[in-house]
Amino acid sequence: MTEKLRYRLLTGVDDRKFCERISAALDDGYELYGSPAATFNGESVIVAQALVLTDGKASSD
């Protein structure tokens, strides 16, 4: 099993798939860190959300 990173930044188009990725990370023990960021690339809204793992099971790499 690969150890989890303490910090992750998920980015993508603001759609159901992105929300599912965030939900999966939350189910995996991550917590939201800060507010999401959003921008428009001329076609879609692109979002970013930082997540942190605070349970002490993170990799030191």
C-alpha positions in Angstrom: 0.0 0.0 0.0 1.3 3.4 -0.9 1.5 5.9 1.9 -0.6 9.0 1.5 0.8 12.5 1.0 0.0 15.0 3.7 -1.0 17.6 1.0 -2.8 17.3 -2.2 -4.1 19.9 -4.7 -6.9 18.6 -6.9 -7.7 20.6 -10.0 -10.1 20.1 -12.9 -13.3 21.1 -14.7 -16.0 22.0 -12.2 -18.2 19.0 -12.9 -19.6 15.9 -11.2 -16.3 14.0 -11.8 -14.3 16.7 -9.9 -16.8 16.6 -7.0 -16.5 12.8 -6.9 -12.7 13.1 -6.7 -13.0 15.5 -3.8 -15.6 13.3 -2.1 -13.3 10.3 -2.5 -10.4 12.2 -0.9 -12.6 13.2 2.0 -13.7 9.6 2.5 -10.0 8.6 2.4 -9.3 10.8 5.5 -8.4 14.1 3.8 -9.8 17.5 5.0 -10.5 20.6 2.9 -7.8 23.2 3.4 -8.8 26.7 2.6 -11.3 27.9 0.0 -11.5 26.5 -3.5 -10.2 28.6 -6.3 -11.9 29.0 -9.7 -11.1 30.5 -13.1 -12.7 30.4 -16.5 -10.6 29.2 -19.5 -13.0 30.4 -22.2 -14.9 27.1 -22.3 -15.2 25.8 -18.7 -14.8 26.7 -15.1 -11.6 25.2 -13.8 -11.4 24.7 -10.0 -8.7 23.8 -7.5 -9.1 22.6 -3.9 -6.3 21.9 -1.5 -6.7 18.9 0.9 -4.6 17.9 3.9 -4.2 14.7 5.8 -3.9 15.2 9.5 -4.1 11.7 10.9 -0.3 11.1 10.9 -0.4 8.4 8.2 1.3 10.5 5.6 4.5 9.7 3.7 7.5 11.9 4.5 8.5 12.0 0.8 
